[in-house]
Amino acid sequence: MRGILASSIGVTCAAALALPLAPPAAAVAGPAPTAEAATRAAGTADADVPGSTQSLSLRPLGGDRAAGTVVQGLGPRTVRQFSLLGVVWDDPAAHLDGLVQVRTRSVTTGDWSGWQDVETHNADHAADPGTPERASGTRRGATAPLWVGASDGVEIRVRATAAPATGAPDGTPAGPATAPRSAAVPLLPAGLQVELIDPGEGTPPPAGPLDASRAGETGAEAMAASAANASLAPLGATEIPALSRELTERELLSDRGAAAPGARQAKPYIGPRPAITTRRGWGANESLREKGFSYTKKVKAAFVHHTASGNTYTCSQAPSLIRGFYRYHVVSLGWRDIGYNFLIDKCGRIYEGRAGGVAKPVLGAHTLGFNSNSMGIAVIGSYGARKPSGSAVKAVSRLTAWKLGLHGMNPKGKTYLTSAGGNLYRKGKKVRLNVISGHRDGFNTACPGGKLYKKLGSARSTAARYQGR
């Protein structure tokens, strides 16, 4: 795997903290580039690879530890253009107990934004304990990513808060591993860096069949990622086309018949296959991820997430956000691939996430403790205070009606999954869950945001209706 730097952990999904920071320094029209900003960059900015990652180490900014004002960060500075950012640190088992705020300078207007919160709790999106991906040794702790749009300047402040006292309720985020759980002295994880991600332009791939010899292709990995969907679309397709319910049923019965020739097939409960933008369609650089694919046995449940990355994007920018998430997950956090199995934008478009085939039970890294026998669907945006669009909720219903139908699951039903370990359920515990669950049902987290979570009942009913139940 090329360009891997490290991995992720943090501890929930979207509860924005409200600690005030010291007011920003006076607005700077254009700070001169620093040597650090010009030279510190992750080793993934090759001229022939779209996109890049700049990694800038945070510095102490003073404060009084006894008074709870330990602060690290960077003053305003000019950097190479980027659109997505996040903060990472060395130890994936450490938590960032505090507030992260950034402001950025727009490439278009040259103006500096106000301070924006970065969601610090992100540990619940990760590979399960005991899996090779979890034990890879490349992972880092991390915040959620934040989409800021095309920017060429950044300023950041990270303020520590005291670690929870001994005896805090289960599920309360612990302090950094370097501090005793009973300590009241605020600390920050070691090795804090801000990752500034340019997702690249995402030039549409050339028309026609996928050809590894054509300039700009990524060779065997691109061929393999596309071939994983070969039964659904031609090699090199940028979209898997939608099918009617009748054709979807016929396709499923044909597949089942091939497995058991001559067997009598009952009419399946399955929703019509929705259109899905492939990895090639959103511009995945297949050379970044690990080679090969990882599968679980089946898909018994769908966990719905939000990306906690903000709502300022346009739907035409969604592929750029996904390329940014992908680069952040793989290059900055050290995962084998993007964590989610599918992503949905606010216009209701569905995108293939982790490689391996959209109809197959691909093992993701989305719901710590419950990645086996499940899939993760991320609605792009932050839905703690803002309602998701009707189009996005409908897309959740359409996608789950189809994918869960492939595995004989009722979207309105319940199922049992075995926990691999987390802050709600011990390892080995069999947990009864909704077939369509929110992330918070398997982990103590705010994800997928209260406003999206409230829509899951409607999504279940609609998905069941699409299945003909």
N, C-alpha and C positions, 0 to 999 in steps of 0.2 A: 504494500500500500504506500503510495507516495504522499508526501506532504503532511503526514500525521504528526501532530504536536502533542495532543493529550485529550482528556475526557471531561465528563460532567458530573456534578452533584450540587445540591443547594437546599431545598426541602418543601416547597409547595408550588402554587401555580399563579395566582393572581391577586393576592391581597396586598394592594399598594400601601406601603408604610407612609406615615404622615409626619415624620420628624422634620422640623425645619432645618435648613442648612444656613450657614452664614450667607448673606447676600453676595451675589457674584461680583467679581471685579468689574469695573466699568467696562461697558461694551467695547470690544476691540474691533476696529474695522478690518484689520488684516495683520495679525501678528506675523513676524518674520519666521520663515521655516527654521526649525532647529535641526541640529545635526542628528539628534536621536530620531526625530520624525522622518528625516530623509533616509536614514540608514537601517533602522530597526524594522524588519518585515519578516513575516513567515516565509519559509522557502517554497512558496507555491505561486509566485508571481512570474512564472515562466512566460516568455514572450508568446509561446504558441498555445498557452492555456488561458482561456478567458477567466477573468476574476482574479482576486488576490486577497491576502490577509495581512494587515499590518498589526504587529503586536507591540504595544508600548507599555513598559513597566511603570507602575504607579509609585509615587514618592511620598514620604511623610510631608504633611502640610501643617504640622504643629498641632496645637490643641493641648488640653489638660486631661491626661488619662484618668486621674482621680475624679474629675468632674464629668467624665463620660464624653469627652470630645475628641477622641482619637480619630484623626482624619488622614487619609491618603488620597492622592489624586494627581492631576496635572492641570497646570494653568492653560489658558487659551493658546492654541498653536495651530499652525497650518500643517496639513497632512495631505497625502495623496487622496484622491476622491474615493469615497466609500458611501454605502447606503444603509448598512446594518451594523449594529455593534452589540457587544456583550462583555462581561467581565469574567475572567477565569482565574483560578489559583491552583497551587501545586497539589494539594491533598484532596482527593475526591470524597474523603470521609469527613472533611471539615465543612462547617457551615458558616456562611457570611451573615452574622447577626448584626444587622445595621441597615443603613439607607444608602442606595446608590442613585446619584442624580447626575445627569449630563446635560450639556447644551451644545448645539452644533451650528455650524455656519453653512447656509444654503449656497450651493454652486450657482443656482439661478439668480438669486437676488443679492447675494453677498451679505445678507442679514443674519445675525445670531438669533437662535430660538431662545425661548425661556427655558428654565430648568425643567427637565422631564425625569420622572421616576423610572428606574429599571427594576423589573420584578426580580427580587433576590432569591426567591424560593423556587428551585428548579430541580432538586434532587430526585423528585418522584418520577421524572422522565428519565429512564435509564434501563439498561439490561438487567435481567434478574440475577440475584446472587447465585454464585456457583457456575455461571455460564462462561464460556471462553471469552466472550466479548467483555464481560464484567471484569475478568481477571487478566485482561490483556497487558496491564502495566502501562498503558498509554493514556489512561483517562485522567481528567482534571475535574475539579469542582468548577461550577459555573452558574451565572445568573441566566435568566431567560434572555433571548435576543430582543433587541428593540429596533424597529424599522424607523429610520429618520429621513429617508430620501437622499438624493444626491447631495453630498456634503464634502467640504474640503477643510473644515476646521472643527476642533473638538476641545471641550473643557470638561473635566470630570471631578467629582468629589465622592469619596466613600467614607461614611461616618459610622463608627462602631457603636453598638449598644451593648449593655451588659448581657452576659450569657444568662439563661434561665437558672434560677436557683435550684438546689437539690430538692427533690420532691415535687417538681413541676408535673402537671398532668401528662399522661401518656400522649404522645403525638406532638408535644411542645418541642420546637426545634432546639437542639442542643447547641452549646457554644462551640467554638473551634476546638479541634482535637488537642491543640497545644495548651488549652486552659482547663483547669478543673471545673467540673460541672457546677460546683458550688461557688465559683469565683464570681465576684461582682465587678472585677476590673475588666473593662471592655477590651477585646483584642480583635484583630482582623486576621484572616488566614494568610499564610505566607505565600509569596510569589504572585501578588495581585498584578494582573495585566488587563488592559482594555484591548479587545480584539476589534479592529475596524475592517469590515468586510465589504469588498467590492464584488458583487455577484456576477459582474461581466454583462456584456450587452445582450447575450443570448440570441445571437444571430440565428434565424430559422435555418434548419438543416437543409441541404440541397434536396430537391425533389428526386423521386425515384428510389429504387431499392438501396438499402444500406450497403455501402461498399467500403470496406476497411482500408482500401488502397487510396481512397479519395482524400485529398488534403482536408485536414480539420477533423477527421473521424478519430475516434479513440481506440480503434482496433478491436481486439478480441472481447474486451469487457462490454463495449457497445453492442457487438453482435450478440453476446450472451444475454444481455439485459433485454434486448428486443426479442430474441428467440424464445424467452420465457413466456411471451404472450403470443406465440406463433399460432395457437389454435383460435385466437380471437381476432387477429389482425395481421396483415402482411408484414414481413420483416422490414424494419425501418419505419413503420407507421408512426406518425406523431399523435394519432388519436385512435383509440379503440371505439368503433362506432356503436351507437345505441341500437338495441334490438327491440322489436315488439315483444309483448308477453308471449304470444304464440310461438315466435321463433326462439325465444329464450327457453321455453319449456321443451321445444323440440330438440334444441341443442343439448340440454341437460339429459333428456331421456336417451338421446343418441349416445352420449358418453357413458351413461349407466349401462346401456345395452351392450356396448363394447366390452364392458367389464364382466358382464354376465349374459352371454349370448343366449337368446331364447327365453330369458326370464320375462315374466309379465310385469310391466311397470305401471305403478299407480301414478295418477296425475300429480305432478309435484306442486308444492306451494313455493313459488319463486316469483319475485318481481321482475319486470322487464329490465334487461341490462341497460344501465345508463351509459352515456358517452363518457369516456375517461381519457384525459390527456396523458400520454405516456411520458416516461422519463426523457425520451428523445424530444418530445413535444415541448417540455419546459426547459430543456437545455442542460440536462445533467452531464457533467464531466465525469464519465465512468472511470477515468484513471485515478480519481481521488479515493474511491471506496476500496474495501477489500475485495479480492477476487472470490468468485463463487457465491452461493446463496445459502441461507440457513432457514430451515423449515420446522414448524411444529406439526402436531398430528392432524388437527382440524381446527375449525373456527366455531367455537361454541358461544362466543360473546363478542360484542363490539364495545370498546371504551371510547367515549367521546371526550375530546380535549379542546382547549383553545391554545393558541400559540403565545398568548400574553405579550404580543409584539406591537400592540397599538392598532388603531383603526384608521390611520391617516392614508393608507394606501388606496390606489385605484385598482379596479379589477384587471386592467391591462398590465399593472405592475406585479400581479400575483406570481407569474413565473420567476421574476427577479427575487421576490421574497423567498420562494422555495429554493432557488439556487443559493440564496444566502443562508437559509436554515441548514441546507445540506452541507455547505462548506463549514459552517459553525459546528455542526454535530461531528463531522469527520475530522477536519483539520484542527479545530480549536479544542474540542472535547475528547477526541480520541475514539469515537465510535466507529463501527465497521461501515456504517451507511447512515442515511437519514433515519431518525428513530420511528417516525410514523409510517403506517402502511398506506394511508391515503390522506390527502389534504383537500379542503374545500374552501373556495374564496367566497366573498360576500355576495357575489352574483350567482352563486350556486354551481360553479364549474368544479368538477371533480378531477383530481390529479393523482397519478400513481406516485406512491412514496417509495418505501424501501424496495429494492430490486428483487426479482424472483418470480414475478408473474402475478397479475392482479387477481386471477381466479384461484391461486394456490395459497396454502396456509403458511405464508411467509412469517418467520419469527421476527418481531420488531423489538424496539427498545422504547416503549411509550408509557407503560404502566408498571412501575417497579413492583415486583412480586407477582404480577399476573400477565406476563407477556405470552406464556405458553397457552395454546388453544384459544387465542383471542386475536383481535385486530385492533389497531389504534387509528382513530379518525380525528384529525385536527382541523377545526374551523379556524381559519386565519384571522386573527384579531384578538382583542381583549374584551371579555363579556362579563366582567364583574359588575359594571355600572351601566353598560350599554346593551340593549337588546340585539340579538343576532337578526339578520335579515330573514324574511320569510323564505327567500330563495335558498339560503344556506341550510335552513332547517329542513326544507323539502328535499334538498340534495342528500342530507343525512338519511332521510327516510328511503329515498330511491336506492342509495348505495347499500344500505343494510338489508333492504328487502331482497336485493339480488344476491349479495355475497353470503348473507346468512342462509338464504334459500338454497344455495349450492350445498350447504352442509346440513340441511333439514331442520334448521332452527326457526322457532316462532318468535318474531320480534317482541311480542307481548308476553312471552313466557319467562320462566326462571331457569337457571342452570347452576351447576356446581363447578367451581374451579378450585384447584389446590394452590394455596399461597406458597410462593417461594421465599417469603419473608418480607416484612415491611413494618410500618409503624401502626397499622391497624390490626393485622392478622399475623400470627406467628407462622414460621415455616412449617409446612405440612398440614395446616388446617384447611379442611374443606369448607368453602364459603359459598352460600347460596346467594346468587346475584341475579339482577335483571339481565336478560339476554342483550338488551341495549342499556348499558350503564354509563354513568359519568365517571370521570377519573376519580373523583372524591369517594366513590363507592368502594374502591379498592385501596385507597391511601388517604391519610389525613391531609388534605390539600384543598385549596380554594378552586382548583381547576375542575370543570371547564368554565368557571365564573358562574355566579348565581343566576344571571339572566339567561344564559344558555342552558344551564341545568334544568331550569323550570320548563324548558321546551321539550325535554326528552319524553315526557308522557305523550305529547302530541306526536312526536316522531315515531314512537312505538306503534301507536294506533294507525298512523298513516302507512308505515312500513307493512304492517300486517294486512292492511287493505290492499296494498299493491301486490301482496302475495296471494290474494284471493281468499283470505281467511275471514 
